[in-house]
Amino acid sequence: MQRRWFLGKRVIAALLFCFVLLLYRQACRSQSQTRSRSPAGEDAFEALLQQHERRYLQHSRNLTRRISQLKAELQRSAVELEEQNQSELEEFLQKQLRRAEIFTGERLPNEFAVLPFETFTLRQVYQLESGLARLPVESLIGQERRNELNGALEAALHLLNAPQLRDSQQRRVYSPQHFYEGIFRTERDKGTLYDLTFRENSVPDFRRLVFFRPFAPLMKVKEELMDASQILINIIVPLADTVDAFRQFMQHFSDACIRQDGRTHLTVVLFGSEKMHEVKGIVDGMSRRMKYRNVTLIRLNEAFSRGRGLDVGARAWKRSNVLLFFCDVNIRFSAEFLNSCRMNTEPGQKVFYPVMFSLYNPEVIYGQHIPSAEDQLVIRKDFGFWKDFDFGTTCQYRSDFINTGGFVKGGATEDVHLYRKFLHSSLMVVRAPSRDLFHVWHPTVCHAHLSTEMFKLCLQDKALNQASHSQLGQIIFHQQINNHLHKYKQHNIKS
């Protein structure tokens, strides 16, 4: 039994050995076959890789070529779009430029439709829309306004100092200190206009640049060189019987203007003959003292009419097309104002209607300590106001005055009628506050023969020129103010 079992074990072992040997031989044969076939398989695999690589390289070259084509098309489209946008922008800018009142005047219905300019220097802005809260002159404190005006000023200096083809070693270099004066205004549907003037102290000519910002980048509109020494101003003064006022006017005129600006001619139109001798004596005395011979004295034996006097004075000039300045004996101006008069007028193009600063009654303002007449010429809210309802003081060329027909005979609104004529014409009306033009206070007489309406208007004008709103309030309520101060002092004494 055991022998049979042992024999079975040996048979099973032999069979297992044979099976393992068979598997070993089979494995060796497969390995040899694989080794015999490996060189050919590697060549096929490498060839397949090369084929795929060539295919991918070709695809990559096609993509690169297509990308280059798309870039070129994109660049062409960008250039075309930019040209189209630039053309549209240029068309828009030119449209805004044509709509804006720059080269020619816009016909306006009346004086209330005029948009005035604001005058500015390096440090201050002179504005008409002051109201009760704002000041007639303000410093450049606001960041937005300062940046706006400084931007226009920097653009002007950049153009003035830019190298030119015919530059010489003596070429002028401009700095902010050479900025003389500027005016600007903003039309809400068009843009902002800047008119800037530069001048060197030792040179009589001015460099003037005009910019326009049509709600877009600043663009230069005009640049010119103005020789102010060649522009003569004929100052016309109508005179009634106010000899004392005329004497003060001549004193100021000789000291402030003739010494600094000899390019003037004075025309005095005297109404009546009673004061002729005194007036002639004042004129002759000034002529001898200042060696000034540019004076014309015209006498009219008729009732005083300001428009009539200005019209006669303007038409009496028979020489070249002179620049006229319509003035009064109660107006004070400087040589700087005469330069502004020259810069803001152009024959056949524009007339200048400056807004003067009207001074209050010095007895109300200063009390018993009234300063000299020259020291009173200060622009402050408590000292006066911009007289923007007055249209009698103006600078215009004689040809423009004659072409509009001059003054309408008779009536108290002659100045307004002339102003409206210019508004209805193609001439540009420059309306801006002038920092060197003052109207000195003088007593206003409201005659009893005036109509009720005119008498009330006269009284309103008289009150308006007396003092400021707050100062008049102090005069009216002075009794209540004194009572309050008295009670306040008694309360402090008791406590």
Secondary structure by P-SEA (a helix, b strand, c coil): caaaaaaaaaaaaaaaaaaaaaaaaaaaaaaaaaaaaaaaaaaaaaaaaaaaaaaaaaaaaaaaaaaaaaaaaaaaaaaaaaaaaaaaaaaaaaaaaaacccccccccccccccbbbbbbcccbbbbcccccccccccccccaaaaaaaaaaaaaaaaaaacccccccccbbbbcccccccccccccccbbbbbbbbbbcccccbbbbbbbbbccccccccbbbbbccccbbbbbbbbbccaaaaaaaaaaaaaaccccccccbbbbbbbccccaaaaaaaaaaaaaaaaccccbbbbbbcccccaaaaaaaaaacccccbbbbbbccccccccaaaaaaaaaaccccccccbbbbbbbcccccccccccccccccccccccccccccccccbbbbcaaaaaaaccccccccaaaaaaaaaaaaccbbbbbbbbccbbbbbbbbbbcccccaaaaaaaaaaaaaacccaaaaaaaaaaaaaaaaaaaaaaaaaac
